Amino acid sequence: MSGREKLAAKAPAKSKSASKKKPRYLELADELREAVLRGDYPDPGDFPTESVLCKKYDVSRFTVREALRKLTAEGLITRKRGSGTVVQPATARAGALHQPLSNVGEILQYARDTTIAFEKKKAGTIPKDVVEQIGAKADGDWFAFRGKRMKPGRKRPIAVTEAWVHPELADAVAQIDVNATTLFGQIETLGEVSVARVTQDIQAIKGAKDILAELGLEKGDPVLRILRCYFDESDRMFEISASYHPGERFAYSMHIEVD
């Protein structure tokens, strides 16, 4: 697949697998992740023992261990026999923002936890490097947007996002609120389309000068580009977004369920 991975996520309302209740260990991992990133355990050795977590959350030891295994894989904690669980200091994880992804609902949650103000740009063709990376046709002049995504408490943006909306959705684009959280969510309502699937490509690239400047980075700093393509029920790609994240301040995690 040309050296890249494509991850497909289906909207909960349209997919049986996505509509399943999230496994308890993933729910627990989400709660513990939020606590760690919120700073609930300021000292490395403050993290609760497995027994305490079992009692606090009324779950089995297996559930606790699977949740902790996920946080270990994300680099938020370390576990050593005889030493228990230790929270990694922010410097060890580069102060990175961790975003989980398993379905469209988690993309929406990410958007709700952050803010973005888009600027509507002049319509035009999709950049050649983006088209080549997604490997799909994107003919015509697409409506273009650009914005900086911010997270409360952070001075620098966590991402610069460029987005393009299909030329056939002019009526929906005319009604878009550029200060709302997501474009695809508005397009679903305004354009009367439903997200059937999302493809995603993650690639480390050389950041353009303007992107580096907006992210507060210097020449040569790593940039992580996340390309998402949103498809409707007729398999029409109706939105493309390219988010550029500071490589040292962003980590991406996901879970894969085996049917």
N, C-alpha and C positions, 0 to 999 in steps of 0.2 A: 504493500500500500504506500509506495514511494517513501518509505522510512518514517511514516507518521502513523499515529494511532487515531482512529475515529471512535468516539464514544457516543452511543445513541441513547437519549433519554426520552421517554414518552410521558406526555402529560397525564397526571393521575386520573383525570376523568375519562381518558381515552384508552387506558391500558390496564389490564387485569393485574399485571405484575407490579405496576407503579402504584395501584390503588390499594395494595396489600398494606397492612399495618407494618410500620417499621419494626424490625426485631428489637427486643428489649435491650440487648447489649449496645445497639447503635443509639437508642434513645439515651441510655446511660452515658455513653461516650460523648454525646452532644452536651449533656448537662455538665459533665466533668470538664470538658474542653472549655465551655463558657466560664466555669469557675476559675480554671487556671489562667485564662487570658484576662479575666476580670481582676486578677490579683488576689484571689481569696486565700492563697497559700504563699505569703511573702517570703517565708523562709523555706529553703529547699526540702527540709525534713518534716514539714508540716502536713504533708499529704496523708490522708487517712489510710489505715490498714485495710486489707481485704475484708476482714471481719467487721470492721466499722462500716464499710460501704455496704456490705450485705444487709446489715441491720438497718442502716439509715434509709436505704432505697428499697428494702424488702425484696431483694433479689437473691438468686443463688450465687455460689462462689464461681461457678462456670460463667455466668453472665458478667460478673465483675471482672474476671480474668480476660474475657474476650474484649470488654470495653477498654481495659488497660492496655491490652495488646495493640489496639487501634491507636491509642494515644502515644504509645511507644513508637509505632511506625511513623507517626507524624512528627516525632522529635520533640514532643511536649514534656515527656517524662522519661526516666530511665528506671529500670528495675534490676536489682541485684539480689541474689540469694543471700539472706542474712542481714541485708541492709534495708530491705523494703523498697518502697517507691519514692523516688526523688524527683521533684519538679525541676526541669531544666531552666536555668536562668535565661532571661531574655537575650543576653549576649550570645548564649550558646545556640539559640535558634534564630539569631539575627533579627529579633524583634518582628518576626514575620507574621503576616496576617494569614490565618489558616482558613481556607474555605472548603467545606465538604461538598460533594456533589453525588447524588444518586438519582435525582429526578428533577423535573421542572420546578417542583415545589421548593427545593433547596436553592434554586437560582433566584426565586422570588424572595425567599427569606434573606438571602445575601443582599438583595436590592433594598429590602426593608430596613436592614441594619446599617445602610449607608445612604448617602445623598448624592444626587448628581443634577446638574443643570446643563441641559443640552443647548447647543447653538445650531440653528438650522443653517446648513451651508448650501452652496449652489449645487443643483443636481448635476450628475455627471456619471461617467463610466466607473466601474469598480476598479481600484488600482490593480495593475497587472500582477504584482506579487501576491495579492490576496486571492485573486482568481486562480492563479497557479496552485496555491496552497490548498484551496478547498476542492479543486478538481471538478468544478461544476460550471455550467453555463450561467452567465449573468449579463445578458445582452441589454442594450439600451441605456438610457440615462436614469439612474436610480436617485431617489431623494436621499440627501446626505445630512448627517448630524454629527456633532462632536461635543464632547463634554469631559469634565474631570469628576471622577467619583471620589468622594470624601467620606471619612469615617470619623464620628465624634471623638474628640480628644487627640486627633492627629493633625499636625500642621501641614504636612505634605500630602498630596493626593495619593490614594492607593492605586489609582489607575487613570489613564487617559483612554477614553473610549470613542471610537469612530463607528458609526452605524449607517447602513444603507437599507432603504425600504423600496420594495418593488414598484416600478413605474405605474402599474395598474391600480395602485392604492392611493391615488392622488386625493380622493375625498377624505379618506381616513387621515392622511398626513396633514391635511389642512386643519384638522381638529385636534392634533396632538398637543398635549401640554408638555412643554419642554422641561418643566420643573418636576415632572412626575418621576417615579422610580424606574420604570422600565418602558421601553418602546413596544416590545412585543406584546406586553399585557394590554396596552392601549389599542394596538392594532387589532388584537383579537376582538375587542368590543366595538371599536369604531369601524373596522373593516369587515366585521362579521365573519371572521375566520377563526379556526381553532388550531392550536399547535398540536400536530400529530407526532412529530419527532424533532429532535435537536441533535445535530452532529457537532462535534467539538474537536478542534486541533490545538495542541499546545506545543509551542516551539520557542526556543531561545534564539533571539535575533539581535542584530546590530541595530541599536536604536537610532532613529533619525534625530537630527539636531533639535527640532521643535519638540519632539516627544521627550527627549532627555531634559530639555529646559523646563518643561511643564512638570516633570516628575522630580525635579530638583537633583538630577543626576549629572555626572560628568562624562566626558567623552571616554568611551571604552567600558563604561559600566554595563552590566548585563541587564537585558530587558526580556521579560517573558510575555510573549504574545499569545492570547487566547482567542481563537477564531470560533465563532458559533454561527451556525446556519439554522434558521427556523423554517420548518416545512409545515404546510397545512395538510388537510386530509386528502387533497388531490395530488399530494407530493410536490406542490409548487413551493419553491424556496422564496419566501416573502420578506425575509429580513436576514441581513448579515451584520455581525458586529465583530469588531476587532478591539480587544482591550489590551493595553500595554501596561504591565506591572513592573515595578522595580524588582529585579531578580532576587536581590538579597532580602526583600521585605515581603515576599509572598510565597506561600506554600499551598499546594493543591492536594486535596485528599478525596478519595471516593471509596465506596464499598461496592463489591460485585457479589450479587447473590446467585447461588447455583440453584436452578430449578430442580 
